Amino acid sequence: MVAELAELVAFESPSDDPAALERLARHLERRAGTAGLFVRRVHDSPPVVRADIGNGPVRVLLLAHFDTVWPVGQLAIMPCTTTDGVLRGPGAYDMKAGIVIAFTALDVVAREGWPAHLSATLLLTADEEVGSGASRPHIEQLARESRAVLVFEPSLEREGVKSARKGVGNYRLVAEGIAAHAGADPRRGASAILELARQIVAIEALNDPARGLSLNVGVVSGGSRSNVVAERAGADIDVRVTSRADAEAIDRALRALTPVNPDVRLTLAGGLNRPPMERLPGTAALVGRVQVIATRQGYDISEGMVGGGSDGNFTAALGIPTLDGLGADGDGAHALDEHVRIASLPRRAALVASLLAEWPDE
Ligand SMILES: [Zn+2]
């Protein structure tokens, strides 16, 4: 598994590099084909690769993305190394290790005898880090045809699984005022910057940590020079919610923002990108099953919610039981110290293999 992970990390694969994504897609197609999976390309660029095994009526969807946030060349800065039980490298933890775990689990179950009632579809996507625009329809279509979805994003700390995720919204608020000379004629102007500053205070006041509801104005820009009353200013807002109701309430509140200065116009763009992944009853049942398997294999598995979104948000929103965080244990997603705890790789593969091999026939 370490050798295969190092091989995948060596294929650098930023979301915005079609040629690099294509090279890795072809490698993954060969890998899946060699393992006896039936491989199809369901979307060309960004590539979406579908690999199927089994003919049973009970389908399980396995989701993994092979794009990373790292540019080509990052490997020279963060070389792939294995020391002290840890593998480092760009994209190793988020989430090439998850791909290796999924492949290995499928290999093991196939070798032991694939259950007759079961079929599994592994969907490998390449635009998760940029919102899953092209892959989302494929993910949702396959999820609707499946009994459950397993997502191979990194685990919670100490190999916990993720049964809920916050929903993620992205908005941009633009203020358009009236430019004027700051010295000669300031009263003719209407400052977009001043208006935006007031609105930012109102937006931050919508935060409600007790509800798990957060808004962050993470980027502001505006104005042209210090001696001009600013004509235009904009703010990028990140929104996190735990329920669809909160998402709708925040959307309404943002759309209701009105300018303090009537000479400034406000426009809001954006919306909810990933709906919240709420903990469905079927998801709780999946958690129970992996906990029983882990106990039998000699360790405990915790369960938790996280603030970041994944493609599991889309499938849970359709009402399909979705268990996330089945990838590797480690740390440092999107960070220079990104790493995988190697010991978690075979444990995760064994866990997923048992989950599939013992899948209920109903
Ligand atoms: Zn990821």
Residues whose N, C-alpha, C, O or C-beta is under 5 A from the ligand:
A	BS01	ZN	D94 M95 E153
